[in-house]
Amino acid sequence: MKYNIAILEDEEPNARLLESYITQIEDLTLIGKFSNPVEFINSKQSSQVEILLLDIHMPIMNGMDFLKNINPNAEVIITTAYPQYAISGYEYSVVDYLLKPVEMSRFIQAINKAKDNIKIKRDTDLKNSNFRIFKVDKKLMKINLDDIVYIKSDWNYIHIFTNNSKYVVLSTMKKIEKDLFYENFIRIHKTLIINLNYFEYIEGNTVCINGNKLQIGKSYKQNFLNIISK
């Protein structure tokens, strides 16, 4: 998992120091260095930045005014030689406040905080989306969740059955179940997950899903019955 980071700093020695730290962290991708907020705002990269290293004293617009008026859609880490700005910075929900000269250990701590926040955002975005990306053969396939009828595991392979196709994915049932985040899916057997939108009827220990008769596991049956009876 990669994280896009940018430096907003008008003093070149400080910018170079931060850049040297970034290059030592494998999952950080530096997508821009900017010497003033206006340059950052006008750049194409600004909308792609996930972590922003922000100086306070800069030409044209200082860092605090930038936070107050622009409110960047990124995790902001303030880097400055002036500790008096710490409280003001936290009013704008900055991730951390690093005093210059920035030490590598503190830099890593701040970056890890930003990563944790980004992971939560990404998980929320994924949960709210109606598709997932699966690796099928050598391709990354986008599959709409509403199109999935059921999923069946076969050792370390997962068979995804949609309305008109079947995809084979190298994965585990546990991982697939965790990645779905979708209320319409329910596990009915150690090897089966179904989409309730395609539920037709239950007969004994068998459920009919879009014309497919599937076995219900004994330990999963009561939970399944409770859900469809709501």
Secondary structure by P-SEA (a helix, b strand, c coil): cbbbbbbbcccaaaaaaaaaaaaaccccccccccccaaaaaaccccccccccccccccccccaaaaaaccccccbbbbbcccccaaaaaaaacccccccccccaaaaaaaaaaaaaaaaaaaaaaaaaccbbbbbccccbbbbbcccccbbbbcccbbbbbcccbbbbbcccaaaaaaaccccccccccccccccccccccccccccccccbbbbbbccaaaaaaaaaac
